[in-house]
Amino acid sequence: MNPNEEEKISILKSAICKKGHLQISTLKFSEKYENPYCKECGSEIIDKCPHCNAEIQGGTLKVKKEIDLSTTDFFNQGYYEKEYRISNNYIPKYCHNCGKPYPWIENFLNTYKDTLSLALENETELQNKIYNATEELVKNNFDLKSPMANFFKLLLNKTGDLAKDVVVNTLSSIASEQFLQFLLK
């Protein structure tokens, strides 16, 4: 790219089903995804936060010059270079505008809370501590370097083997394999 040319980084939007299956992350903000329901699970597909109506941010695009993304067909007119398209597989957990969880995280947290309630039936204080720690871990993408990771592991070790297995299996839908292995060491 010529160093004299202007570059502009534009954020695209994503379409994701309410259960968290990414459909596409390279839509212009003026575009609507063509399918209303997920082919994988049948859930409704959204491209805006249900709480504040902000677009769900998707990939980014570095374009060669200032263009109007609402009217320009940049994919067919050579305004971009493919190596600049990133974030195609990222599924956000929380809205960038209002900070509330997207439906796939809300559903997970509700199910997770019910699972903890059954797995740790008579241990309400431990349930609450594990749930609150999990919320923090979700917000921090299950970062193993965070103090919360070690705290969570200590809490989990206070449960019985069956409860621990249930919690780890439930977390497997959103936590990294690395984090799950950390819990089982």
C-alpha positions in Angstrom: 0.0 0.0 0.0 1.3 3.5 -0.9 2.2 5.3 2.4 0.5 8.5 1.0 -2.9 6.8 0.7 -5.3 7.3 3.6 -6.4 4.3 5.5 -9.6 4.0 7.5 -10.4 1.2 9.9 -14.1 0.4 9.8 -16.0 -1.9 12.1 -18.4 -4.3 10.5 -21.3 -6.0 12.2 -22.1 -9.6 13.0 -25.2 -11.7 12.7 -25.4 -14.3 15.5 -28.3 -16.6 16.5 -29.7 -16.3 20.1 -27.9 -19.5 21.0 -24.5 -18.1 20.0 -23.8 -19.5 16.5 -22.0 -17.0 14.4 -23.6 -16.6 11.0 -21.4 -13.8 9.6 -19.2 -11.0 10.9 -18.6 -9.0 7.8 -21.9 -7.1 7.3 -22.0 -3.4 6.5 -24.1 -1.6 9.1 -26.8 -1.0 6.5 -27.0 -4.7 5.6 -29.4 -7.2 7.1 -28.5 -10.9 7.2 -30.7 -12.8 4.7 -31.7 -15.7 6.9 -34.0 -15.1 9.9 -33.2 -18.4 11.7 -30.0 -20.4 12.4 -29.5 -23.4 10.1 -27.7 -25.1 13.0 -30.3 -24.8 15.8 -33.3 -22.9 14.4 -32.9 -20.0 16.8 -33.7 -16.4 15.7 -30.7 -14.5 14.2 -30.0 -11.1 15.6 -27.5 -8.3 14.6 -28.4 -5.8 17.3 -28.3 -5.9 21.1 -31.8 -6.7 22.4 -31.3 -4.4 25.4 -30.1 -1.2 23.7 -30.4 -1.9 19.9 -26.7 -1.2 19.2 -25.2 -3.2 16.3 -23.3 -6.3 17.3 -19.8 -5.5 16.4 -18.1 -7.9 14.0 -14.9 -7.9 12.0 -12.8 -4.9 11.1 -11.8 -3.7 7.7 -8.9 -1.5 6.8 -9.8 0.4 3.7 -7.5 2.3 1.4 -9.4 5.6 1.4 -12.4 7.3 2.9 -15.6 5.6 1.6 -19.2 5.6 2.6 -19.7 2.0 3.9 -23.5 2.3 3.7 -23.5 2.8 -0.1 -20.1 1.4 -1.4 -19.8 -2.2 -2.4 -16.2 -2.4 -1.2 -16.0 -6.2 -1.5 -16.3 -6.0 -5.2 -14.6 -2.7 -6.0 -11.1 -3.3 -4.6 -11.2 -0.9 -1.7 -9.8 -3.4 0.7 -7.0 -5.9 1.0 -8.1 -9.3 2.3 -5.3 -9.6 4.9 -6.8 -6.8 6.8 -10.1 -8.5 7.5 -9.9 -9.9 11.0 -12.2 -11.1 13.9 -14.2 -13.3 11.6 -14.8 -16.0 14.3 -15.2 -13.8 17.4 -18.5 -14.1 19.2 -18.8 -11.3 21.8 -20.3 -12.0 25.2 -21.3 -8.5 26.2 -22.7 -5.5 24.3 -20.0 -2.8 23.7 -22.7 -0.1 24.2 -24.7 -1.1 27.3 -22.5 -3.8 28.8 -25.3 -6.3 29.2 -24.8 -9.9 28.2 -26.0 -11.1 24.8 -28.8 -13.7 24.7 -26.4 -16.7 24.4 -24.6 -15.6 27.6 -27.8 -14.8 29.4 -29.1 -18.3 28.5 -25.8 -19.9 29.6 -25.8 -18.1 33.0 -29.4 -18.9 33.7 -28.9 -22.6 32.9 -25.6 -22.6 34.8 -27.3 -21.1 37.9 -30.0 -23.8 37.8 -27.3 -26.5 37.4 -25.4 -25.2 40.4 -28.6 -25.2 42.4 -29.1 -28.9 41.6 -25.5 -29.9 41.9 -25.0 -28.1 45.3 -28.5 -28.4 46.6 -27.8 -27.6 50.3 -24.8 -25.3 49.9 -26.3 -22.0 48.9 -23.3 -19.9 50.0 -20.9 -22.1 47.9 -23.4 -21.9 44.9 -23.4 -18.1 45.0 -19.6 -17.9 45.3 -19.1 -20.2 42.4 -21.7 -18.4 40.3 -20.3 -15.0 41.0 -16.7 -16.2 40.2 -18.0 -17.7 37.0 -19.6 -14.4 36.0 -16.2 -12.7 36.5 -14.4 -15.4 34.5 -16.8 -15.0 31.6 -16.2 -11.3 31.6 -12.5 -11.9 31.5 -12.6 -14.7 28.9 -11.5 -17.3 31.4 -8.1 -15.7 31.7 -5.8 -18.2 33.6 -3.6 -15.3 34.8 -6.4 -13.6 36.7 -6.6 -14.2 40.4 -10.3 -15.3 39.9 -9.1 -18.4 38.1 -7.3 -19.7 41.1 -10.1 -18.6 43.4 -12.6 -20.5 41.2 -10.5 -23.6 41.2 -10.3 -23.5 45.0 -14.1 -23.1 45.3 -14.6 -26.0 42.8 -12.4 -28.2 44.9 -14.8 -27.7 47.9 -17.5 -29.5 45.9 -17.8 -33.3 45.5 -16.5 -35.1 42.4 -20.0 -35.3 40.9 -20.7 -31.6 41.3 -17.2 -30.7 40.0 -17.8 -32.9 36.9 -21.2 -31.3 36.3 -19.8 -27.7 36.6 -16.8 -28.5 34.3 -19.0 -30.1 31.7 -21.4 -27.1 31.8 -18.5 -24.7 31.4 -17.2 -26.6 28.4 -19.7 -24.9 26.2 -18.0 -21.5 26.7 -14.7 -21.9 28.4 -11.4 -22.7 26.6 -10.0 -26.2 26.6 -6.9 -24.7 28.4 -9.1 -23.4 31.2 -11.0 -26.7 31.6 -7.7 -28.6 31.8 -6.5 -26.1 34.5 -9.6 -27.0 36.6 -9.0 -30.7 36.3 -5.3 -30.7 37.3 
